Amino acid sequence: MKKVNIILCTYNGSRYLREQIESLLNQTYDHIDIYIYDDKSTDNTMEIIKEYMEQKHCGKRMYLIELPEKLGYPQCFIQALLASERADYYAFCDQDDIWMPDKIEKGVKALDELEGAAQTAPKLYFSSVAYCDEDMNFLRYSRFSEHLKKASGLVGLQELMFGGDALGMTYLFNHVVREELLATYERGYTKMKDGFIKLYAASVGAVYYEKQPTAKYRRHGGATTNNLNPKGKLERYKSMIQGMFFKRNAFELFREMVSYIQQYHMSEIKDLDNRKLISLFASTDSLKRRITKVFWKKRFRVVWIDEIGYRILFLIGRV
C-alpha cells in the first residue's frame, strides 16, 4: 500500500481545527502520516493538536514539525513538506476545511492508474470542491466543475495555465513534485507552490482532474485566501477584474513560474503545443507575441466571458 503524507499547517485555527482533523482520521485510506506544523498560534490550537497526538489512531500516525520562526504562507507548507519523511504521495491540508472520507483513496487510485506518465515524471491529482460558508452551509461548486462538460480525467497545460480551479487543498502529488519544490527553494524561488505544481506537472508529466468534490472548502472572514473567493457571483467577477486588470504585478509570479520551467525543464517537455506555450509566455513581450497569444488555438478558460477577458489581457501586454 502506498504511503501518503498529509501536510497540515495551522495558525489560530482552534475554531475549526477539530472538524478538519476528524475528517483526516476518518479517511477510508489507512496508510497515512499526518505532519502538522503550527505557525506560532496565539490561541489554543496547539492544545488541540497535542490532544489528538496523544491518542492512537488506527492506520494513521501524527507528527509535529517544529521550526524556529514564523513562516507565513506559502513557506509554512513548503517547509513542512520538505521536513516530512519520504512518502509515495503528498497532500496539502488547510486547518478549516472538511475532507470527504474517500478523498485520499480516490487520489491514490487515480495516480496509481495514471497513464502517460513515467515513474520519473511529476504526477498531480486534484478535484473540484464544494464551497461552504463558515458554518458549512453549501454555497456553490467550483466553477471548473460547473462549466467543464467532460468527466474526470487528464487535464492539459492550456486548461490549467490561467484556471482550472486547481486548489492546493485538493492536491495529491508524487515524490517527483516534492523533489522539484526542494530544487526551487535551493535555487532561491521561495513563493512557488500550488500554481507552480500544476504548471510543472501539466508541462512535464500528467495531471488528473476529479470532477466530484472531495472536500468542503470553508469560506470565512479569517481565511487566508478569502479575498480570492468572494461569496456572490458579482463580487467574484469584480475581484477577478480588479486583479487581472488593475493589480500591479498581478502576473509576475506566473511569469516567474513559466520562465523557471523553460529554463530548467524545457528538454523534458514532449508535447509540442506545451513547448510552444511555455516559450510564448516565458519570453519577452512583443507585438508579434501579443497577437500570437490573442489568436492562440483552443481555450484557456471554461467560461467565455473569462476567455474574452484573458484575450484582452494578452492584447494589451498584461500577460
Secondary structure, DSSP 8 states (H G I E B T S, - for coil): ---EEEEEEESS-TTTHHHHHHHHHT-S---EEEEEEE---SSSHHHHHHHHHTS-BTTEEEEEE--SS---TTHHHHHHHHHS---SEEEEE-TT-EE-TTHHHHHHHHHHT--S--TTS-EEEEE--EEE-TT--EEEE-HHHHH--S-SEE--HHHHHS-S---GGG-EEEHHHHHHHHHHHHTT--S-SHHHHHHHHHHHSEEEEESS--EEEE--TT-TTGGGS-SSHHHHHHHHHIIIIISTTTTHHHHHHHHHHHHHHGGG---HHHHHHHHHHHS---HHHHHHHHT-SS-SSSSHHHHHHHHHHHHHT--
